[in-house]
């Protein structure tokens, strides 16, 4: 993985399995963003989950959103970067429609308090924002987006420091808060170009470490990470390409078997469609 979305239950918060997966992500230096889910369930509490992320995972959460309403009355979220409310209409059963409106008066004070915490946390972890913060300059939306991206990607490199992670919220079952989460994946998690050159071993001499940059011009290097059988296609091999180009009809070296194999058709998978 280049990046991950860690999903927490809005009622249970950080569970033992969450801690195991989090340690695994720390170990492999995977940058991540958090999504507190199921906020429409009875007993769901967003800020309690944020506290648990601090206490149980030892992480530094950057709260990017606040919920509007709770449990059965969950209606949407406050975007703390744009300082706008995203409210899902009752008619849109699949959550595809939402309105961007002013923050409700009942949430203004809380939103201003958490917006200040957001800017402060970002400034503490990013030099460019720290300079603006010390000069008393209010950062623009673009400056905040860029700073959170820098922090998230740097945090994944795991330099023994605490993981700093943006936190979002919603309810996936009703598709509320999912669109902003997908925007956040694009906005904050690394693209392959943000990831450092991958290290591998020379096939002829395993002692020799070889580096490959994410470029079409480099020699082909890829990882076959999953084999699945398809009733119509036979064996499907899922491949992550780290460098170079994979083309149908060419022969590539299978380093496990030590022999060349011919590439048949290449598919791009979309869930169960191809």
C-alpha positions as CSV (number, residue, x, y, z in Angstrom):
1,X,0.0,0.0,0.0
2,X,1.1,3.6,-0.6
3,X,-1.6,4.9,1.7
4,X,-4.5,3.6,3.9
5,X,-7.9,4.7,5.2
6,X,-8.3,3.5,8.8
7,X,-12.0,3.0,9.6
8,X,-13.3,3.2,13.2
9,X,-16.7,2.3,14.6
10,X,-18.3,5.5,15.9
11,X,-19.7,3.5,18.9
12,X,-16.8,1.1,19.7
13,X,-14.0,3.6,18.8
14,X,-10.5,2.1,18.7
15,X,-10.8,-1.7,19.0
16,X,-8.0,-4.2,19.6
17,X,-7.9,-5.1,15.9
18,X,-7.6,-1.4,15.1
19,X,-4.4,-1.3,17.3
20,X,-2.9,-4.3,15.5
21,X,-3.5,-2.9,12.0
22,X,-2.2,0.6,13.2
23,X,1.0,-1.0,14.4
24,X,1.4,-2.8,11.1
25,X,1.0,0.5,9.2
26,X,3.6,2.2,11.5
27,X,6.0,-0.7,10.9
28,X,5.7,-0.4,7.1
29,X,5.6,3.4,7.0
30,X,2.1,3.6,5.4
31,X,0.6,7.2,5.6
32,X,-3.0,7.1,6.6
33,X,-6.2,9.1,7.1
34,X,-9.0,8.1,9.6
35,X,-12.7,7.8,9.1
36,X,-15.0,7.5,12.1
37,X,-18.0,5.5,10.7
38,X,-21.5,4.6,11.8
39,X,-22.3,8.0,13.4
40,X,-26.0,7.3,12.8
41,X,-26.0,4.4,15.3
42,X,-27.2,4.7,18.9
43,X,-24.3,5.5,21.2
44,X,-22.0,6.9,18.5
45,X,-19.7,9.7,19.8
46,X,-17.2,11.3,17.4
47,X,-15.1,13.2,19.9
48,X,-14.8,10.2,22.2
49,X,-13.3,8.3,19.2
50,X,-10.8,11.1,18.6
51,X,-9.7,10.9,22.3
52,X,-9.3,7.1,21.9
53,X,-7.0,7.7,18.8
54,X,-4.8,9.8,21.1
55,X,-4.9,7.5,24.1
56,X,-4.7,4.0,22.5
57,X,-2.8,4.7,19.3
58,X,-0.5,7.5,20.6
59,X,-1.3,9.4,17.4
60,X,-1.9,13.1,16.7
61,X,-5.3,13.5,15.1
62,X,-6.0,16.5,12.8
63,X,-9.8,16.8,13.1
64,X,-10.9,17.9,9.6
65,X,-14.7,17.6,10.2
66,X,-17.3,17.7,13.0
67,X,-20.6,15.9,12.8
68,X,-23.9,17.8,12.6
69,X,-26.4,15.9,14.7
70,X,-25.9,12.5,16.2
71,X,-27.4,9.0,16.1
72,X,-30.7,9.1,14.3
73,X,-30.4,12.9,13.7
74,X,-27.0,12.7,12.0
75,X,-27.4,15.1,9.0
76,X,-24.0,16.0,7.8
77,X,-20.6,17.4,8.7
78,X,-18.8,20.7,9.3
79,X,-15.8,21.1,7.0
80,X,-13.3,22.9,9.2
81,X,-11.0,23.9,6.3
82,X,-13.7,25.6,4.2
83,X,-15.8,26.5,7.4
84,X,-18.9,25.3,5.6
85,X,-21.5,22.7,6.5
86,X,-22.2,19.7,4.2
87,X,-25.8,18.6,4.7
88,X,-27.3,15.5,3.1
89,X,-30.9,15.9,1.9
90,X,-33.5,13.5,3.3
91,X,-34.7,12.7,-0.2
92,X,-31.4,11.3,-1.4
93,X,-31.6,7.8,-0.1
94,X,-28.2,6.9,-1.5
95,X,-26.6,10.0,-0.1
96,X,-25.5,11.2,-3.6
97,X,-26.9,14.8,-3.0
98,X,-25.6,17.2,-0.4
99,X,-25.8,20.9,0.0
100,X,-22.9,23.2,1.0
101,X,-24.4,25.7,3.4
102,X,-23.4,28.0,6.2
103,X,-22.6,26.4,9.6
104,X,-25.7,26.2,11.8
105,X,-25.7,28.6,14.7
106,X,-25.8,25.7,17.1
107,X,-22.4,24.5,15.8
108,X,-20.6,27.8,15.2
109,X,-18.8,28.1,18.5
110,X,-17.6,24.4,18.5
111,X,-16.5,24.8,14.8
112,X,-14.5,27.9,15.6
113,X,-12.8,26.1,18.6
114,X,-11.9,23.1,16.5
115,X,-10.8,25.2,13.5
116,X,-8.3,26.9,15.8
117,X,-7.1,23.5,17.0
118,X,-6.8,22.4,13.4
119,X,-4.6,25.3,12.4
120,X,-2.5,25.0,15.5
121,X,-1.9,21.2,15.1
122,X,-1.0,21.7,11.4
123,X,1.4,24.6,12.3
124,X,3.1,22.5,15.0
125,X,3.9,19.8,12.4
126,X,4.7,21.9,9.3
127,X,7.4,24.6,9.0
128,X,5.7,26.7,6.3
129,X,2.4,26.9,8.3
130,X,4.4,27.6,11.5
131,X,5.8,30.8,9.9
132,X,2.3,32.0,9.0
133,X,1.0,31.1,12.4
134,X,3.7,33.0,14.2
135,X,3.1,36.0,12.0
136,X,-0.6,35.9,12.8
137,X,-1.6,35.3,9.2
138,X,-4.7,33.2,8.6
139,X,-3.8,30.4,6.1
140,X,-5.8,30.0,2.9
141,X,-7.7,26.7,2.0
142,X,-5.0,25.8,-0.5
143,X,-2.2,26.4,2.1
144,X,-4.0,24.2,4.6
145,X,-4.6,21.4,2.1
146,X,-0.9,21.5,1.0
147,X,0.3,21.5,4.6
148,X,-1.9,18.6,5.7
149,X,-0.7,16.6,2.6
150,X,2.9,17.2,3.5
151,X,2.4,16.2,7.1
152,X,0.4,13.0,6.2
153,X,3.0,11.8,3.7
154,X,6.0,12.6,6.0
155,X,4.2,11.0,8.9
156,X,4.0,7.7,7.0
157,X,7.8,7.5,6.7
158,X,7.8,6.7,10.4
159,X,10.9,8.4,11.8
160,X,10.1,7.2,15.3
161,X,7.8,10.2,15.8
162,X,4.1,10.1,16.5
163,X,1.8,9.5,13.5
164,X,-0.1,12.6,12.5
165,X,-3.3,11.8,10.7
166,X,-6.4,13.7,9.4
167,X,-9.7,12.5,10.8
168,X,-13.0,12.5,8.9
169,X,-16.5,11.3,9.9
170,X,-19.8,10.0,8.5
171,X,-21.9,6.9,7.9
172,X,-20.9,4.7,5.0
173,X,-24.2,2.7,5.1
174,X,-26.2,5.9,4.2
175,X,-23.3,7.2,2.1
176,X,-23.0,10.4,4.2
177,X,-19.5,11.8,4.4
178,X,-18.1,9.3,1.8
179,X,-17.7,11.8,-1.0
180,X,-15.5,14.2,1.1
181,X,-13.5,11.1,2.3
182,X,-12.8,10.1,-1.3
183,X,-11.7,13.7,-2.1
184,X,-9.4,13.4,1.0
185,X,-7.8,10.2,-0.4
186,X,-6.9,12.1,-3.5
187,X,-5.9,15.3,-1.7
188,X,-3.8,13.9,1.2
189,X,-2.6,10.3,0.5
190,X,0.6,9.9,-1.7
191,X,0.5,9.3,-5.4
192,X,3.1,6.8,-6.7
193,X,5.4,9.7,-7.5
194,X,5.4,10.8,-3.8
195,X,6.8,7.4,-2.8
196,X,10.6,6.8,-2.7
197,X,12.3,4.4,-5.1
198,X,11.4,0.8,-4.2
199,X,14.2,-1.6,-3.2
200,X,14.5,-5.1,-4.5
201,X,17.2,-7.7,-5.0
202,X,19.1,-8.7,-8.2
203,X,17.7,-12.0,-9.5
204,X,21.3,-13.3,-10.3
205,X,22.7,-12.2,-7.0
206,X,20.3,-11.7,-4.0
207,X,23.0,-9.8,-2.1
208,X,22.8,-6.9,-4.6
209,X,20.1,-4.4,-3.8
210,X,18.5,-2.7,-6.8
211,X,16.4,0.5,-6.7
212,X,13.6,1.3,-9.1
213,X,12.0,4.7,-9.4
214,X,8.3,5.0,-10.4
215,X,8.9,5.8,-14.0
216,X,8.0,4.4,-17.4
217,X,11.6,4.7,-18.5
218,X,13.0,2.3,-15.8
219,X,13.1,-1.5,-16.4
220,X,9.9,-3.4,-15.5
221,X,9.5,-4.4,-11.8
222,X,6.2,-5.6,-10.5
223,X,4.8,-7.5,-7.5
224,X,2.2,-10.3,-8.1
225,X,0.3,-9.9,-4.8
226,X,-2.8,-12.1,-5.4
227,X,-3.9,-15.0,-7.6
228,X,-7.6,-15.6,-8.2
229,X,-9.4,-18.1,-10.4
230,X,-12.1,-16.8,-12.8
231,X,-14.6,-19.3,-14.4
232,X,-14.2,-17.6,-17.8
233,X,-10.5,-16.5,-17.7
234,X,-8.8,-19.1,-15.7
235,X,-6.1,-17.8,-13.4
236,X,-6.0,-14.1,-12.8
237,X,-2.8,-12.6,-11.4
238,X,-3.2,-9.2,-9.7
239,X,0.0,-7.1,-10.2
240,X,1.3,-3.9,-8.7
241,X,3.7,-2.2,-11.1
242,X,6.5,-0.3,-9.5
243,X,8.4,0.8,-12.6
244,X,8.6,0.3,-16.4
245,X,5.8,-0.9,-18.6
246,X,3.9,-4.2,-18.7
247,X,2.5,-5.0,-22.1
248,X,0.4,-7.9,-23.4
249,X,2.3,-10.5,-25.5
250,X,5.7,-9.8,-23.9
251,X,7.8,-12.2,-21.9
252,X,8.8,-11.3,-18.3
253,X,11.0,-13.0,-15.8
254,X,9.2,-14.7,-12.9
255,X,11.8,-14.3,-10.2
256,X,10.2,-16.9,-7.9
257,X,10.4,-19.7,-10.6
258,X,13.5,-18.2,-12.3
259,X,12.0,-18.5,-15.8
260,X,10.2,-16.3,-18.3
261,X,6.4,-16.2,-18.7
262,X,4.3,-14.7,-21.4
263,X,1.8,-12.0,-20.5
264,X,-1.6,-12.7,-21.8
265,X,-4.4,-10.2,-21.7
266,X,-4.3,-7.2,-19.3
267,X,-7.4,-6.2,-17.4
268,X,-8.2,-3.3,-15.1
269,X,-10.5,-4.4,-12.3
270,X,-13.4,-2.4,-11.0
271,X,-14.8,-4.4,-8.0
272,X,-16.3,-7.5,-9.8
273,X,-16.3,-5.9,-13.3
274,X,-13.2,-5.8,-15.6
